[in-house]
Amino acid sequence: MSTPDDVWEWISKPLEELKKGYTDDPTQPWAERRQTFLQKLELSDASEDPVVEQLLERLDESSEADRNRILGSDELDSMAKQLVQEHGASQEAAEGEAAYDEQVWQTYLEENGPEWDGTEDSWEEFRTWFAYDAGEHGLSTPAAELLALLTPQTAAERIATFAEYGVTITAPEQADWADEAAPAPAEEELGAQEPAAQAQAGPGPGEQEEPGLETQRPDLTSEQIDTIMKEVLAKNKDKGFEKIPPARRKELMDQVLGRR
C-alpha cells in the first residue's frame, strides 16, 4: 500500500508544474491544462487514481474564476494534501478491517440476522441498518459481501441463504403455518363435543344401546358428518373453530366418531 508520503511525493511536482503553467499562460484553456497534468502523472484518465480523480473533480466543478484563483495560489497544494491524507486514512481503515475475525462475524450474524422479519417490504430498512451496525462493529467488509449476495434475491431466497449461514429467519406466513399445525385449544374443545356427536349419531340400523355402556359409534355418511361439523362450528363461533383447517377438522371428527 502506498503511504500518504509516497502519494504526495508522486503528485507534488506535477502540481507545481500545473501552477507554473497557469502563471506563465493564464489564457490556456482548462481542458488542455488538465490533460497536461494527467500526462505528467503518467495517467490516461483521472479515474485511475482516487486522489487525482477527486482533485480534478473539484477543479472541474469550480467556476472559472475560482479555479484560476486556486491555480494561482497555495490553495491547490492544501486541497491536494487534504485529499492525500483522507485517502490514506480510508485505506488504513479498510485494510485493518479486512482481517476481521470469522468467529466474531458469525456470532454477529447469528445475533443480528434474525432482526429481518423475512418480508420484502422491510428488507431495505433492514439492509441499511445492518450495513451501518456491522460497520460500527468493524465488520463492514463481510456485511457488504453478504448484502451484495442477498439484495438481488427474492425474500424466500434470502431466507434460504441465511439458513446456509446458520441463521433462521421466520417469515410471517411461516409462523401462521406453525400455528395451524400446532394443537389448538379449539381442537381440544372440539374433542369435548364427542358426547353430543354420539348422541346425534345414535344407534345404527340393527344396533341397540346396551345399558351402562357407551353408545356405539356407527359409520356416518359424509352428509351427516358435514351436518354435525356445521352445528359444532355454529355453536362455538367464539372459540376459533373456523381457524382449524378443513383436513384437520375431518381428522378430529373421525377421532370423535371412533373411525380411527
C-alpha positions in Angstrom: 0.0 0.0 0.0 1.3 3.5 -0.9 1.6 5.7 2.1 0.4 9.4 2.1 4.0 10.4 1.9 4.5 8.3 -1.2 1.4 9.7 -2.9 2.4 13.3 -2.1 5.9 12.7 -3.5 4.4 11.4 -6.7 1.9 14.2 -7.2 3.7 17.3 -5.8 6.0 18.0 -8.8 3.1 17.8 -11.4 1.1 20.1 -9.1 3.9 22.7 -9.1 4.1 22.5 -12.9 0.3 22.9 -13.1 0.5 26.1 -11.1 3.5 27.4 -13.1 1.7 26.7 -16.3 -1.2 28.9 -15.2 1.2 31.7 -14.1 3.0 31.5 -17.5 -0.1 31.4 -19.6 -3.4 32.3 -17.8 -5.3 32.1 -21.1 -4.7 28.4 -21.8 -8.0 26.5 -21.7 -8.6 24.4 -18.6 -9.1 21.2 -20.7 -5.6 21.5 -22.2 -4.1 22.3 -18.8 -5.9 19.3 -17.2 -4.7 16.9 -19.9 -1.1 18.1 -19.4 -1.4 17.4 -15.7 -2.5 13.9 -16.3 0.3 13.2 -18.7 2.9 14.4 -16.1 1.4 11.8 -13.7 1.5 9.2 -16.5 -2.2 8.6 -16.2 -4.6 8.3 -19.2 -7.6 9.0 -17.1 -8.2 10.7 -13.7 -10.2 7.6 -12.5 -7.0 5.6 -12.4 -6.1 7.3 -9.0 -8.7 8.3 -6.4 -6.8 11.3 -5.1 -6.3 12.8 -8.6 -9.9 12.0 -9.5 -11.3 13.9 -6.6 -8.9 16.8 -7.0 -9.8 17.3 -10.7 -13.5 16.9 -9.9 -13.3 19.8 -7.5 -11.5 21.9 -10.1 -13.9 20.9 -12.9 -16.9 21.9 -10.8 -15.4 25.2 -9.8 -16.2 28.3 -11.7 -13.5 29.6 -14.0 -12.7 32.5 -11.6 -12.5 30.2 -8.6 -10.4 27.7 -10.5 -7.9 30.4 -11.6 -7.7 31.6 -8.0 -6.9 28.1 -6.8 -4.3 27.5 -9.5 -2.6 30.8 -8.8 -2.1 30.2 -5.1 -1.1 27.6 -2.4 -4.7 26.6 -2.0 -4.1 24.0 -4.7 -1.4 22.4 -2.5 -3.6 22.5 0.6 -6.5 20.9 -1.3 -4.3 18.1 -2.6 -2.7 17.4 0.7 -6.1 17.1 2.4 -7.2 14.6 -0.2 -4.0 12.6 0.1 -4.4 12.3 3.9 -8.1 11.4 3.7 -7.4 8.7 1.2 -4.5 7.3 3.3 -6.7 7.1 6.4 -9.5 5.3 4.5 -7.0 2.8 3.1 -5.7 2.0 6.6 -9.2 1.6 7.9 -10.2 -0.7 5.0 -7.0 -2.9 5.3 -7.4 -3.1 9.1 -11.0 -4.3 8.8 -10.2 -6.8 6.0 -8.6 -9.0 8.7 -11.8 -9.5 10.6 -12.3 -12.5 12.9 -14.5 -15.1 11.2 -16.0 -16.3 14.5 -16.8 -12.7 15.6 -18.6 -12.2 12.3 -20.5 -15.5 12.6 -21.6 -14.6 16.1 -22.7 -11.1 15.0 -24.6 -12.6 12.0 -26.5 -15.1 14.2 -27.5 -12.5 16.7 -28.5 -9.8 14.2 -29.6 -11.6 11.1 -32.9 -12.5 12.6 -33.7 -8.8 13.0 -35.1 -9.1 9.5 -38.7 -10.3 9.6 -38.5 -12.2 6.3 -40.7 -9.8 4.3 -39.8 -7.9 1.1 -41.3 -4.6 2.5 -38.8 -4.5 5.4 -35.7 -5.6 3.5 -34.5 -2.1 2.5 -34.8 -0.8 6.1 -33.0 -3.9 7.5 -30.2 -3.7 4.8 -29.5 -0.1 5.7 -29.4 -0.7 9.4 -27.4 -3.9 9.1 -24.7 -2.3 7.0 -24.4 0.6 9.4 -24.4 -1.5 12.6 -21.9 -4.0 11.1 -19.6 -1.1 10.3 -19.9 0.1 13.9 -18.6 -3.3 15.0 -15.7 -3.3 12.4 -17.5 -5.8 10.2 -18.3 -3.7 7.1 -16.4 -5.9 4.7 -18.3 -9.2 5.4 -21.6 -7.4 5.8 -21.2 -5.7 2.4 -20.3 -9.0 0.8 -23.3 -10.7 2.3 -25.7 -7.9 1.4 -24.5 -7.8 -2.1 -25.3 -11.5 -2.4 -28.8 -11.2 -0.7 -30.2 -8.0 -2.2 -30.9 -9.3 -5.7 -32.6 -12.3 -4.3 -36.3 -12.8 -3.5 -37.4 -12.8 0.1 -37.7 -16.6 0.0 -34.2 -17.0 -1.5 -32.8 -14.7 1.2 -34.3 -16.8 3.9 -32.7 -19.9 2.3 -29.3 -18.1 2.0 -29.5 -17.0 5.6 -30.1 -20.6 6.6 -26.9 -21.7 4.8 -25.1 -19.3 7.1 -26.8 -20.8 10.2 -29.3 -18.0 10.6 -33.0 -18.9 10.9 -35.5 -16.3 9.6 -39.1 -16.9 10.3 -41.4 -15.1 7.8 -44.9 -14.2 9.0 -46.6 -16.8 6.8 -44.3 -19.5 8.2 -45.4 -18.5 11.7 -49.1 -18.8 10.6 -48.5 -22.3 9.3 -46.8 -23.3 12.5 -49.8 -22.0 14.5 -52.2 -24.0 12.3 -50.1 -27.2 12.6 -49.9 -27.0 16.4 -52.7 -28.4 18.6 -55.1 -25.5 19.2 -57.4 -25.0 22.2 -60.2 -25.1 19.7 -59.3 -28.6 18.6 -59.4 -29.7 22.2 -62.8 -28.1 22.6 -63.9 -29.9 19.5 -62.9 -33.2 21.1 -65.2 -32.3 24.0 -68.1 -32.3 21.6 -67.8 -36.1 21.4 -70.9 -36.9 23.6 -73.1 -34.6 21.5 -71.8 -36.1 18.3 -72.5 -39.6 19.6 -76.0 -38.7 20.7 -76.8 -37.2 17.3 -75.3 -40.3 15.6 -77.5 -42.6 17.7 -77.5 -46.4 17.1 -77.2 -47.6 13.5 -79.6 -50.0 11.8 -79.8 -53.3 13.7 -77.9 -51.9 16.7 -79.2 -51.4 20.2 -77.8 -49.4 23.0 -76.6 -51.6 25.9 -77.5 -50.3 29.3 -74.5 -49.0 31.2 -72.3 -49.0 28.2 -71.2 -46.1 26.0 -73.3 -45.7 22.8 -71.7 -47.5 19.9 -70.4 -45.2 17.1 -71.7 -46.3 13.7 -70.2 -45.1 10.3 -71.9 -41.9 9.1 -72.3 -40.6 5.7 -70.3 -37.6 4.5 -73.5 -35.5 4.6 -74.2 -36.5 8.3 -70.6 -35.6 9.2 -70.9 -32.2 7.5 -74.1 -31.5 9.3 -72.5 -32.4 12.7 -69.5 -30.2 11.9 -71.6 -27.2 10.9 -73.6 -27.4 14.1 -70.4 -27.6 16.2 -68.9 -24.6 14.4 -72.2 -22.6 14.7 -72.4 -23.3 18.5 -68.7 -22.3 19.1 -68.1 -19.3 16.9 -66.2 -17.6 19.7 -63.7 -20.4 20.2 -61.8 -20.2 16.9 -63.1 -23.5 15.4 -63.3 -21.9 12.0 -59.5 -21.4 12.1 -58.9 -25.2 12.1 -58.0 -26.3 8.5 -60.7 -28.5 6.9 -58.5 -31.5 6.7 -57.7 -31.3 10.4 -61.4 -30.9 11.2 -62.1 -34.2 9.4 -59.4 -35.9 11.3 -60.9 -34.7 14.6 -64.4 -35.7 13.6 -63.1 -39.2 12.7 -61.5 -39.5 16.1 -64.7 -38.3 17.8 -66.8 -40.8 16.0 -64.3 -43.6 16.6 -63.5 -44.1 12.9 -59.7 -44.3 13.6 
